[in-house]
Amino acid sequence: MAGELVSPTPALRGSARRTAALRLLRRRLIQAVPLMLGVVVINFCLIQMAPGSFLELMTAENQVSDPATVALLRKTYGLEDPVWMQLLKYIWALLHFDFGFSYRQNMPVIQAIWIHLPATVLLMVSSIALAVTVGVAAGVVASMKVRTFWDSLVSVGAMFFYAAPSFWLGIMLIVLFSVKLGWLPVGGMMKIGGSGGVLDILHHLILPTLALGLFYAAIYTRVMRSSMLEVAQADFVRTARAKGLSRNKVTINHVLRNALLPVVTILGVQMGTVLAGSVVIESVFSWPGVGSLLFDSVSSRNYPVVLGIMVLGSLVVIAANIAVDLIYMWLDPRIEIR
Amino acid sequence: MQRFEFLGRFSRNRGALVGACLILVVALMAVFASIFFPTDPLRIVGMPELWPGEDPEFPLGTDSLGRDILSMIVHGARATLLIGLFASAVATLIGVSVGAAAGYFGGWVDEIGMRVAELFQTIPNLIFVLTIVVILGSTLTNIVIAIGIVSWTPIARMTRAEFLSLRDREFVQACRSMGMSDFRIIVSEILPNALPPVIVLSSLVVAGAILFESAVSFLGLGDPNVASWGRLVGDGRQLIRSSWYICAIPGIAIMITVLCLNLVGDGLNDALNPKLRDR
């Protein structure tokens, strides 16, 4: 009994934290609803703004001439209804994950996206991992050796990769590592006719990851460097030094942990741009992901797929932002997120 | 006097000075493109696939059809810079309007403005641009507007923050007590004071817009009548085994321009916001 009175047990603190996290999660999910609704309405407006009837374009592009199919489509899309009714029907359909039917792939849109999703997720995860590792490491090095040769080298490198268009960087990497040196494959996800072993996929993953990830590595480097320098001046760092801790220990335990917060924020904000960037990179490397599907659908004016990818992409961004808020809470328990 | 102070602070940042000079060169290239290279850049003028330096008449070589790459780069500068500037202008116009209204009026105007900004930040930017361009058509105007629509949110947030800190200052209260209209207070009193950080952001948006446009053109969705640098990279892509320079050169042009714009943005930041210097 006495033990309980003396110190609040860690379990209690942990459960309080968990409740706070759950409350935050609930609030964020409620906030996400109008946001998603907005995305859907923008989508719908775009369809309405398309020159000519949506149906005409779709049937023309997909060479559907059978009158029965056209009538069916007309009914599916409810084109005789007033606009507000069409919007409601559209929202209703999306709520059931019904994004329409893609004639090009001859399957529902959601299924077409689902098939291509793993490749994109793999590329995004590996690129973000590269960007965070390289960016944080380079930023820490630059901040510890501030105003030296190493600092300048890191800054110049970051400036270079921040300005280089990712698709161009990808092509140049192909020229160097595939065409000239012959070390890495030009594109694709696995050897033609290969079974797709882990090593084979990793081999194909290197160049796209570099092309997509280095741009973000440059951003994180700059953020990490300035954030490290800022935190290093905080009072608690001086206290830690005054306690007699070594410089490296202070840097790792006190400065680094706090300096990571802005990087985490940016990571969440940029999830959408990483996804968008993968569209271009997948096109350069013939990577069979959602980006390739989007590019293919864009060229063939396959609207349902394009719009479906836009809605799902927005969903991913919202989810990523919620995840970032939770990570934030874990990294810095002092922060109360509204 | 103030202007000299500004120039002095700007030129103290060596990177910004170099960047500004190079941007000036690119801009002059764009303006005088038809004087340097009076013939159509898309005309076939020599042997195909001449490497840079192989023929002194074509210092940057020729592409697969025998068109002069230097001429295409110089003419492409015009399209690339114009798209960047106009897209940034569109983004600044939307961003400043929304941000000013949200920051000045507060309340539900602020709430709606910021929710809309959040909405536009949620949709993956390039995917949104591609969707707009595909549905509404690949014209220069549509591309510029699409890039503007995905780039205005940071400007709106910045403008809002400035307006929030300025709207209750004495000089604004004085104007209000004189009976000045809200519109006039916003435009002629608060806006000039809020502009410096907005200008910095706008210059960075130009760089971002150039990257967006190059990606759109690279994917083959640019305006077919415009040979921007991104399109040149896309065109050269088929020949990377034999003549990779066709791809490399326009990419370097994009990179240098974007790099310089970023440097100028940093320099403007130092010069316009002295408080933030040495960060």
Contacts between the chains, C-beta under 8 A, distances in Angstrom:
chain1	res1	chain2	res2	distance
A	34	B	115	7.0
A	35	B	115	7.7
A	35	B	118	6.4
A	35	B	119	5.9
A	35	B	122	5.7
A	38	B	115	7.6
A	38	B	116	7.5
A	38	B	119	4.1
A	38	B	122	7.9
A	39	B	119	6.7
A	39	B	122	6.4
A	39	B	123	6.0
A	42	B	119	7.4
A	42	B	123	7.1
A	46	B	131	6.4
A	46	B	132	6.8
A	46	B	135	5.3
A	46	B	136	8.0
A	47	B	135	7.5
A	49	B	135	6.8
A	49	B	136	6.4
A	50	B	135	4.8
A	50	B	136	7.3
A	51	B	136	7.4
A	51	B	137	7.0
A	159	B	259	6.1
A	159	B	262	7.0
A	159	B	263	7.7
A	160	B	255	7.6
A	160	B	259	7.3
A	162	B	259	7.8
A	162	B	262	6.7
A	163	B	207	7.5
A	163	B	255	4.9
A	163	B	256	7.7
A	163	B	258	4.1
A	163	B	259	3.8
A	163	B	262	6.2
A	164	B	251	7.5
A	164	B	255	4.9
A	165	B	211	5.7
A	165	B	214	5.2
A	165	B	215	6.7
A	165	B	218	7.5
A	165	B	230	7.3
A	165	B	233	7.4
A	165	B	251	6.3
A	165	B	254	5.4
A	165	B	255	7.0
A	165	B	258	7.8
A	166	B	215	7.8
A	167	B	214	7.9
A	167	B	215	6.3
A	167	B	218	5.1
A	167	B	233	7.0
A	168	B	214	7.9
A	168	B	218	7.9
A	168	B	233	5.5
A	168	B	247	7.2
A	168	B	248	8.0
A	168	B	251	3.4
A	168	B	254	6.8
A	168	B	255	7.3
A	171	B	233	7.2
A	171	B	237	6.3
A	171	B	240	6.1
A	171	B	244	7.8
A	171	B	247	5.3
A	171	B	251	7.4
A	172	B	244	7.8
A	172	B	247	7.7
A	172	B	248	6.5
A	172	B	251	7.1
A	174	B	240	6.3
A	175	B	240	5.4
A	175	B	244	4.5
A	175	B	247	7.7
A	175	B	248	7.6
A	179	B	240	6.3
A	179	B	241	5.7
A	179	B	244	7.2
A	226	B	279	6.1
A	229	B	279	8.0
A	230	B	279	7.7
A	269	B	121	7.2
A	272	B	121	7.6
A	272	B	122	6.9
A	272	B	123	7.0
A	272	B	124	3.9
A	272	B	125	6.6
A	273	B	124	6.7
A	273	B	125	5.8
A	273	B	126	7.3
A	275	B	124	4.9
A	275	B	127	7.2
A	276	B	124	4.1
A	276	B	125	5.4
A	276	B	126	3.5
A	276	B	127	5.0
A	277	B	126	6.9
A	279	B	126	6.1
A	279	B	127	6.4
A	279	B	130	7.2
A	279	B	219	7.9
A	280	B	126	7.1
A	280	B	215	5.2
A	280	B	218	7.0
A	280	B	219	6.7
A	283	B	219	6.2
A	284	B	237	8.0
A	294	B	127	6.7
A	294	B	130	7.1
A	295	B	219	6.3
A	298	B	130	5.4
A	298	B	131	7.8
A	298	B	134	4.9
A	298	B	219	7.5
A	298	B	221	6.7
A	299	B	220	7.3
A	301	B	134	6.3
A	303	B	134	7.8
A	303	B	135	6.9
A	306	B	130	7.5
A	306	B	131	5.3
A	306	B	134	6.3
A	306	B	135	7.9
A	307	B	131	7.0
A	309	B	127	6.4
A	310	B	123	6.3
A	310	B	124	7.3
A	310	B	127	5.5
A	310	B	128	6.6
A	310	B	131	5.6
A	313	B	123	7.1
A	313	B	124	4.3
A	313	B	127	5.5
A	314	B	122	4.8
A	314	B	123	5.1
A	314	B	124	7.0
A	317	B	121	7.9
A	317	B	122	5.0
A	317	B	123	7.6
A	317	B	124	6.6
A	318	B	122	6.1
